[in-house]
Amino acid sequence: MKIILFSFILFVSFCSFSQYEMNSNKSPSYPELIEILTSLADSSNAIQLYNMGSSDYGLPIYLCVVNGGRDSLSTFKKARKETTILFNNAIHPGEPDGINAMLIWLKKKSNNPESLINLPVVAFIPAYNVGGMMNRSSHSRANQNGPVEYGFRGNAQNLDLNRDFIKMDSKNAFTFTRIFHAIDPDIFVDNHVSNGADYQYTLTYISNLENRMSPSIKKITSESLMPSIEKALKTNYEIDLFPYVDLVGKTPNQGITSFNDLPRYSMGYVGLFHSIGFTVETHMLKPFPSRVRATYAFMDEIIKWTASHKSLIEKSRNQARDYSSSNSYLLCNYKRVEGTHDSILFKGYKHSFPKHKITGLKRLKYDTMMPYERYIPYFNSFLPLDTLTVPNFYFVGRQEKDVIKRLKANKVELTKIKNDTSLYLGVYRVIDFESSKKPYEGHFQLNNPVIEKDHQLVNLKRGDWVISTKQKNSLFIHSVLQPEAEDSYLIWNFFDSYLQQKEYFSSYVFVDKIGEILKQDSELKKKYKAKLKKDEGFRNSEWDQLYYIYKNSPYFEKTYGVLPIYYQN
């Protein structure tokens, strides 16, 4: 009876698989996908499927692990101890190539378990954006060539989850951190499908900005990983691998630029923990089966490379952690260096601007019957605008529960202060900022903050938190707590309440106090008189005069603009 049942499970699994072979134009729905993976895990000792937590939609996010242990405890312990690679699928469910490529790879390995010997621990998030997968149609990706049906870019909250790794507005993001830190992947690959120009390549990729990498990660990526993958794809699959085509103008002839992998993105986020990250972008206009094959090829080759470079990967990541934790500064706010570029050989299509018969206006048109190869500008030089000195300790007020929750989720070590105490600490005061005029991913971001730093006596309360920066996750800590950093918690509106003045004065009462204030503060009186003399608008405004004196008096709230983050060198 058991043999019959096992055979039935295997039959159902493989029948389901048959719909999604390499030449198929179909991709499974979320329920179909989980059914296939469940059947496969039930029939294979080498494959495990774990429910890792809820999505925003309420359905679980799963982790599929190959070469794990006999149970979740041993699997995660093995993943952290040994070399591990993590693939993320369907963060944008309208881009399902990774799902099909994963199923094909799993089927091949289940048919040939001997091929798993010496491989690293291979983990898949089969479907990250569950809410988007459940919002299924044939029309949300208007420019894409297959499959027949697919999911939607936004999650159930209409958030783009590939902008949510720092701010963590979704349940998905918290579940991702649980997965990520449970296995600590050495290599991370996020599978996508591109938008944009037409060109000959089926497969493009994004890696971390070179200047954002630690020296050891930069070395292993540029000298070993990428040359090996490019050669293997060409030799074994006849696939040309090319950097992601991010245009600087209307067409590729004007050049392409490297992608600025901010920590809000999956690849930028994993880079904070010294995982070697890639975003795979297949080309939207290529047929779905060709895109799946290309995704499969990249996946297979990077798994094989990882298997043969385990010690080198481990050494490079350890060096990166040491480098990061010993740094006394944070490089941030990277911008492309204008006017500086390399040249790169590009395989494109001739383009023209004929008049469209309906609009009557000129449109861009690529001619796939007229391919070309030529060198184009490649703007790949990015430099940090800011070099921020970082402290040895941060102090965070106990009331900042949302901040603390995210720090803990990212395995930051915190210590709770046991007794009320007063310390002379560094203070961040926000002097000015620009507020976004339109919402972006649920936030009106604060941009270009002007931060004044000084020291003062701070009354810390029992239950406040102290964070040593001499720990392995120091780069993440600095990236979110340094207010000027490009994806800091200040930028993402965690501290907006501190940027609003709470107390004011009644003019008709306060005007009787200003004589006494100026008498007690001769320096303020001097500045006030000077401002009266040179500023006509100031002379003619009672409010401006009173507010000037108020702001520089003991009555003004000293916490205005002061962030609930303090520091100690």
N, C-alpha and C positions, 0 to 999 in steps of 0.2 A: 504493500500500500504506500509506504514512504517513497519507494522508487518511482511509482506511478505519479505521486504528487510532485516530486522533484522534477520529473520529466515534463509535467504539465506546466509548472512554473517557468522552466527554461523555455518551453515552447511558446508560452504567452509572451515572455520577454523578447525572444528573438523575432516573433511575429510583429510585435510592436516596433522593434528595431528596423524591420524591413521597410517601414514607411519612410525612414530617414537615412537611407543609404546615401553615398556620395553624390549620386545623380538625381536625388530627389529635390523637388521644389517645395517641400513641406517642412515645417518646423513644429514641434509639439507644443501644445498648450501646457500650462503649469500642471494641471491634474494628470495629463498624459505623461509628462516628464517624470513626475514623482512616482507614478505607477511603474514606469519602466525601470527607474533606478531602484525602487524597492524590490522588484522581482529579481533584478540583477544582484543586489546585495544579499538577498535570501539564497541565491544559488551559487555564490562564490565566497570562498574563505578569504580572498585577497581584497575584497571590496567591502567597505563599510559605509553606511549612510546614517548620519546623525542629525537630529533636530537640534539646531543651535540657538533657537529663540524666535521670537515673533517678528513679523514684519508690520509695517503700518496698516496693512490690509487685514491683519489678524491671522493670516495663515503663516506657517513656519518657514523659516529660511534654513535650508539643509546644507550640510557639508558632506561631500562624497570623498572618501579617502581610499587610495590604493597603496598597498604596502604599509598599512598601519599595524596596529596590534590586535590582540584578541578582543579588546573592549575599548571604550572611549578613554579611560584613564591611561592605559598602556599606549594607545594610539597617540594621544597628545603628548605624552612624555617622550615617545620615540620621535615625534615630529620636531619637538624643541631641541632634542639632543642630536639628532641626525640631520642630514641635508634635506630640505623640504622646498617644494615649489607649489605655489598656490595660483590657480586660475579663477578669475571672476567672470561669470557670464551674465548677460542680460541686465546689466545696470541700466542700459537703455534697451528695453525689450523689443523695440522695433528693429534692433540690430542683433538677430539671434544666431549669427554664424557660429559663435562659440559653443552654443548648446548642441548643435548637430555634430560639430567636430569632436566634442567631448564624447558623445554617444558612440560615434564610430571608433574612437580610440579605445573606449572601454570595452566595446564588443570584441575588437581585435585582441585585447589583452585577456579577456575572459576565455577566449578560444585558445589562447596560448599562454598559460600561466608561467611557463618557463621564461618567457620574455621579461617577466617582472624582476627576475633575479638581478641584483646589483643596481636596480633603479633607485632613485631617491624616493622619499615619501611624496606622493603626488596627490594633491588635494584640489577639489573643484567646489566652488560655490555654484551649483547648477543653475540657479535662477535667483539673483540678488533682489531685483526689483519685482517683488511678487505682485504688488498692486498694479504695476504697469503691464505685467504679463496677463493679468486677468482682464485688462481693458484691451481686448483683442479685436482687430479689424484688418481690412486690406487696403486702407487708404491713408493712414496717418503719415506714412513715409512716401510722399508723393513722387519723389525722384528715384526711388529705389527699385532695382530689378529683382524682385522676389524676396522672400518666398510668398506663397499664396496668402497666408495670414500671419500676423505677428502682433506683438504688443505695442504699448504706447510709451513714449519717452518719460513722462512724468510718473511719479508714484501716486498712491491714493490721495496724498495731500497736494498733488500737482507740483511736487518738488523735483528738481533734477538731482538725483542722488549722487551724481559725480560732481557736485558742488557742495556736498554736505559732510565731508569727512572731518572737518574741523569744528564747525558749528553744531553738528549732530542734532538737527531738528527732528529727525525721523527715528523710529524704532529700529529701522534697518541699520542705521549707522552704529547704534549701540550693539546690535547683534554682530555687525562686522568686526567691531573692536574685540568682541568676545572670541570670534573665530581667529582673527589675526594674531592676538596675543597668546591664544591657546596653542598655536602651532609655530609662531615666529618664523614665517617663511623666509628663506634665503633669496628666492626669486619670486617675483609677483608679476603676473600678466593679466591685463584687463582687456577683454575682447570686445571690439567695436566695429562699426561700419562707418565710413567717412561720408561727408558731404563735400561739395566744392567742385573744382575743375575736373575736366575729363583728361585722361592720360592713359598710357599703356599699362601701368602697373596694376596688378590685382591686390598686392600686399604692400602696405606701408606701416611704419612704426613710429612711436614716440618713445624716447628715453629721457631720463632726467637731464636737466641742463648740466653741462660739464662743470661749470663753475659752482654749481650747487652741490656737486658730489664731493665726498671726502677724497683725498688723493688715492687711497687704496682701491676704492670702488671705481673711481675714474680709470685707473690703470687696468683693472681686470676687465672692465667693460670695453674699453677702446682697443686694448691689445690682444684680448683673447676671445671674449664672448661674441662681440659683433662680427669680427672677421670670420670666425668659425661658423656662425649661423648663416651669414651671407653666402659663404662658400658651399655649405651643406645644402641649402635651399636650391642653389643653382645646379649643383651636381646631382642631387637626388630627386628633385622635383621640377627642374627647369623653371624655377620661379626667381624673378629678380626682386630683391628686397630694397626698398627705397624709403628715405625719411618721409614722414607725414607731410603732405603737400598743403602747407598753410601759406596762402598767398599774401604777398605784400601789396599787390595791385589787383587788377581785374583778371589777368591771365598769368600763367606760369612764366612767360617770357620776362616779366618784370621782377621775377625772383620769388623765393620762398623763405620762410623764417622758421627757426626752431620754436617749439612750443614752450611757453613759460609755465612750467609745472608747479603752480602754486599749491600749498598744502591742502587747499580745499578739494583738489582732485585726488583720485585714488593713488595715482603714481607719485604725486608730490607728498601725499600723506605717508605712504610706506617708506619713502625716502628719508623721512624724519627718524625712522627706526633702522636705517641702513640696510633695508631690503633693496635688492636690485630690481627696479621696476620698469615695466614696459606697458605701453598701450598699443595693441594691435588694431590697425585700421584697414579693413579691406575696402575695396572701391565699390561704391553704391551702384554704379552702372554695369558692373560685371555680373554675369548670371549667378544666382544664388549657389548652385553646385560648385562653380569655380571659386567662389569666395570661401565656401566651407572647406574645400580642398586646401586652399592657401592657409586658412586658419589652422587646420589640422597639421599641415606641414610645419608651420612655425612652432606649434605646440610640441610636436614630436621631436623636432630637432633641438629645441631648448631643453627638453627633458633629458635627451641623450647627452647634451653638453654638460648639463648639471651633474649627471651621473658620473662623468669622467673627470670632473674638476671639484670634487667635494672638499678636499683639503684646502685647495686654493680659495674657494669661496669662504670657508670658515675663517681662514687666516685674514682675508681681506675685510670681512665684517668685524672681526675683533679689533683690527687696526682702526677701522672707521669709528667704532665705539670709543676707543681710547682717545682718538683724535678729537672727537666731538666733546667728550666730557672734560678734556683738559683745556679746551679753547676758552679764552677770556673775552671773546667777542662773538657777535652774531652778525653774519652778512645777510642782508635782506633788501627787499624792494628792488629786485632785479629788473633792469630795463635793457632793451636791445640797443646796442651801440650803433647809432645812425652813421651811415656813410662807410661802414666797415663790413666787408663781406668776403666770403670765399666763392669759388665757382664749383659747380657740381654738374656732372653729366646727367641730363634729364631726357627721358623718353616720353615725348608728348605727341600731340596731334596738332596739325595746322588749324588755326582758327581764323575766322572772318567775322565781319559785322554786317550781314545782309539786312535788308529791310523786311520786317515781318509782315505777312500778307493781311493779318487781322489788325494788329496794333498800328501798323503803318510806321513803326519806329524801328531803329536799328537794334538788332539783338545779337548776342554772342552765340556763335555756332562753331562747334568743333567737328572736323572732318576725320572720322576714324579710318577712312580709306587713304589718308595722307599722313602716315606717322613720320616722326623725325627724331633724331638724336642731336642734342646741342647742349652746350654749357650755359647754365643760367646762374644768376647771383643766388648765393645761399647765405642769408643773414643769420649766422649762428653764434655771434658774439654777444653775450649778455654779461653785464657787470652790475654789482650791487650799488645802489645809490647811498645806502646807509651801512655803516659799521657801528654796531651798538655794543658798548661794554656791558657785559653780563655779570650779575652778582654771584656770590656763593650761596646765598639763601634768598628765597622769597617768603613773604608772610601774606596770607590771604585770610580775610575776615570770615568768621564762621557763618555769617549770613549769606555768603555767596554760594548757595547750595548748588546752583546750576554749574558753576565753575568747578567746584569740588567734585561733583558727580562725573564730569567729563575727564578730569585729571585721574580720578580713580579708575574709570573705565579704560584708560590708556596706561594702566599699571605704573602710574607715577607714585613713588613712595612719599607719603606725607606723615608728619608727626603732629599730634594734637597738643596744643599748649595746655598744661595742667593747671596753671594758676594765673590770675591777673598779674600783669607785669608792664613796666614801662621801659622802652628801649629807644635809643637814638637811631633812627632808621632813615634810609632813603625814601623819598616820596615822589610819585609821579603826579604832576598837576597838568591837566589839559587846558591849555591857553586858548587854542583855536582849532577848528576843524571845518571840513566841508561835508555837508550832508547830501546824500544822493537825492535827486529829484523824483526818481522812480524806484519802485521796489525791485529788488534783485533777490530771487530765491527766498522770499518772505521777509526781507530785511531792507531798511533804508540804511545802507552802510555809511559809516563815518570814514571819510577819506582825508588824506594829508593832515593828520593830527599834528599840532605843534605842542610838544611836551616840555614842560619846565621841570627840571630835577633839582631838588634840594634835600636837606636833612632836617629833621625835627624830632622832638620827643613824641613817640607814638604810644598810646595806651592800648596795649593788647589785652584781650579778654580771654578768660578760660574758654577753651573750645575753638579758638582761632587755630590756624594751621601754619606750620613752617615746613618749607620744602627745600631740602638740600639739592643743589644742582650738580653735585658730584655723584651722579647715577647714570645708568645706561640710557635713559630716556631724556637726557638733558636737552637735546635739540628740540624735541617736542615741547618741553617746558618753556624754553626761551621763546619759541615761535608763537605760543599762545599768550604768554604773560608779558612779553615786551610790547608795550602799547603801540610802538611805531612799526612793528613788523606787519607785513602786508596782509596776513590772515590772522591777526591777533584777536583775542576776545573783545578788545576795545572796538576794533573795526567792525566786528559782527554784533555790536549793540548790547553786549552783556553788561555794560556799565553806564548806559544812558541816563539812569536816574541820578547819577552823581554829577552830571553835566548841567543840571537845572538848579538854579538858586531857589531856596525854599523860604527864606525870610527877607522881608523888605521893611520899609518905614512909611509912616504917614508924614507927608511933607509939612503940614501945618504944626506938627509936634516936633519933628526932628530939627526944623529950622532954628528952634530955640536952643538946641544943643551944640550947634556948630561953633559958636564962639568959644565955648568951654573946650571943645575938641582941639581947635586950632591953637588955643592958648597952651594946652598941654603938649602939643606936637609942633615944635617950631619948624622942623623940616617940612612937614606937610603944609604948614602955613606958607612957607616960602614957595613951594611948588604950586600951591593954589593961586597965590598972587601972580606968579609968572604966567600961569595958564589964562587967568583973567585978562592980563595985559595983551596977549598975542592972539587969543581966540574969541572973535566977536560972537559967534554962535553960543559959545560957552557963557559969555557975559550976559546974554539975553535969555538964558534958560535956567530957571530956578531948579528944575529937576536935575539937569546935568550937573549943576554945581553941588547940589545936595548929595547926589549919588556919588560924585567924585570923592567928597569928604567921607561919606558913609563907607565906601569901598576901602578906604585907607585908614579906617578907624577901628577900634577894638570891637565895635558892634557888628562888623561884617563877618559872616560865617566863614570860618577858616577852612572848612572842609569842601567848600565849593570848588568843583573841578578836580578834587583830589581822588584818585582811584583807590579802591580798597585793597591794593596790592602794594606792599612795601618791600624794600630790599636791603640787604646787608652784604658788603664786600668782604 
